[in-house]
Amino acid sequence: MVGGVTNSLEAFVDWENIRRRLADNYAEKVTIRQVMDALEKVANEIGTLRQVIFYGDFTLRRDDAREIERKAKFLYRGVLRSPSGRDRTDATMIPEIL
């Protein structure tokens, strides 16, 4: 709370990027539920969570999409890879942030 006003927070998550970094840096698998719970905890410590949007190619990870759908205030946006296999998450996410 800042000056009696509660901060309303939104998060835009590049799941493709985060998922890869977690796999590269931790021997133990970090689940999408653990990431969602961590985001919710931090958001609630500094304000009120309005919504979290995960971006990624969920055709490759349908179970992650189902997990996101089960939790209130969490959404996902499917971003298909280019025909060459390149990730297009940033190109989709940035205009929505702005």
C-alpha positions in Angstrom: 0.0 0.0 0.0 1.4 3.4 -1.0 -0.1 6.4 0.7 -3.3 4.5 1.5 -3.7 3.3 -2.1 -3.4 -0.4 -2.8 -1.2 -1.3 -5.8 -3.0 -3.3 -8.5 -0.5 -5.6 -10.2 -0.5 -7.3 -13.6 2.3 -9.7 -14.7 3.2 -10.6 -18.3 5.2 -13.8 -18.3 7.3 -15.1 -21.2 6.9 -18.7 -20.2 9.1 -20.0 -23.0 12.1 -18.0 -21.7 11.4 -18.7 -18.0 10.9 -22.4 -18.6 14.2 -22.8 -20.4 16.1 -20.8 -17.8 14.7 -22.9 -15.0 15.6 -26.1 -16.8 19.1 -24.8 -17.4 19.8 -23.6 -13.9 18.1 -26.1 -11.6 18.6 -29.8 -11.4 15.1 -30.3 -9.9 12.1 -29.6 -12.1 10.3 -26.4 -11.3 6.6 -26.7 -12.2 4.4 -24.1 -13.6 2.3 -24.3 -10.4 5.3 -23.4 -8.3 6.0 -20.4 -10.6 2.4 -19.3 -10.4 2.3 -19.6 -6.6 5.6 -17.6 -6.3 4.2 -14.8 -8.5 1.0 -14.7 -6.5 2.9 -14.6 -3.2 5.2 -11.7 -4.3 2.3 -9.8 -5.9 0.2 -10.0 -2.7 3.2 -8.8 -0.6 3.4 -5.6 -2.5 -0.3 -5.0 -3.6 -3.3 -6.8 -5.1 -2.9 -9.2 -7.9 -5.1 -8.3 -10.8 -4.0 -10.8 -13.4 -1.1 -12.8 -14.7 -0.8 -13.7 -18.4 1.6 -16.5 -19.5 2.8 -16.4 -23.1 4.1 -19.4 -24.9 3.5 -22.2 -27.4 1.1 -24.2 -25.3 0.4 -26.7 -28.2 3.7 -28.2 -27.0 2.7 -28.0 -23.3 -1.0 -28.6 -22.9 -0.7 -29.6 -19.3 0.8 -26.2 -18.4 -2.2 -24.5 -20.2 -4.6 -26.6 -18.2 -2.8 -25.8 -14.9 -3.0 -22.0 -15.7 -6.7 -22.2 -16.5 -7.5 -23.8 -13.2 -6.2 -20.8 -11.1 -8.2 -17.6 -10.8 -6.6 -14.5 -12.2 -4.2 -16.5 -14.4 -4.5 -16.7 -18.2 -2.4 -17.9 -21.0 -2.0 -16.7 -24.6 -0.9 -19.3 -27.1 1.9 -18.1 -29.3 2.8 -20.5 -32.1 6.4 -20.8 -33.1 7.4 -19.7 -36.6 7.7 -22.3 -39.4 11.5 -22.3 -38.8 10.9 -23.0 -35.0 11.7 -19.6 -33.7 10.0 -18.3 -30.6 7.6 -15.4 -31.3 6.6 -14.7 -27.8 8.2 -11.2 -27.5 6.5 -10.0 -30.7 3.1 -10.9 -29.2 3.7 -9.9 -25.6 5.3 -6.5 -26.0 2.4 -4.7 -27.8 0.0 -6.1 -25.1 2.2 -4.7 -22.3 2.3 -1.3 -24.0 
